[in-house]
Amino acid sequence: MKPTLVILAAGIGNRYGGLKQMDAVGPSGETIMDYSLYDAFRAGFGKAVFIIRKAIEAEFKEVIWKKLRGRFEVEYVFQELEDIPHGYAVPSGRAKPWGTMHAVLVAERNVREPFAVINADDFYGRQAFAAMAHFLTGAKADAAVFALVGYKLGSTLSEHGSVVRGVCDVDDRGQLKAVFERTNVEKTDGGIAFKDEAGRSVVCSGNETASMNFWGFTPAFFSFAKREFELFLKENSRNPKSELYIPLVINILVNRGEAEVRVLDGGEKWFGVTYLEDKPRVVAEIDKLVQAGLYPRKLWT
């Protein structure tokens, strides 16, 4: 059974200034998402499930649908505020959905096999998709054994402002112990620094493992996710800005011993577009890969 790729593409991209998941960065108008899909197809993924908002459906399908016909089984899922368990209501003033964990849950009806979850606006590289496909192909559907692709923190920064990163605690067996959200991660005169939980600036080496939200799950994950999402809603449903993120759920499961997460090597070639000013670098990096023969000048022919 081929694994499925779930793509989180419902975000608005406030710091970027638009729908960055559909912005062209390749020599023939390709988006970053195109390269992820191309790498996933080469690695052996069989289906792509896109998590989008109803408001961008027409524009999204115009960009994506025709390219993938005959290559992937393609399905679309809408992440909407109202898609929550019975008995809960959307609080007044809430404008955004409930976070990445909510996005994964809305895809449950479309996923019956081991699956990966990625952001639409991150370039992960072919090594990452090959490693994840290998893991998922060998995974047992009912096993609580999951995976995360990790990158060196220093290779995931922007030259144009601070970023938020999930910094991972990994044991000597390559198992994830926890993911810590670090804010204001940026290059400084003294090296790479971030803010800790107390708001203090901490300098680090840059060799720490960072999560860029490339996860691998079996269908067993959904039962845990539903449990934690309902608990989250009980405590936060009236908060118009609260969100539940995948790493928060993973930390709970690992801490309780309910699941294990293997950290896979993503290689050196992550890049993305947090800010509009990041785009020229992304275009240049992709051009280098095309010139090196790693990707054709036109992905979909």
Secondary structure, 3 states (H helix, E strand, C coil): CCCEEEEECCCCCCCCCCCHHHCECCCCCCEHHHHHHHHHHHHCCCEEEEEECHHHHHHHHHHHHHHHCCCCEEEEEECCCCCCCCCCCCCCCCCCCCCHHHHHHHCHHHCCCCEEEEECCEECCHHHHHHHHHHHHCCCCCCCEEEEEEEEHHHHCCCCCCEEEEEEEECCCCEEEEEEEEEEEEEECCEEEEECCCCCEEEECCCCEEEEEEEEECCCHHHHHHHHHHHHHHHHCCCCCCCCCHHHHHHHHHHHCCCEEEEEECCCCCEECCCHHHHHHHHHHHHHHHHCCCCCCCCCC
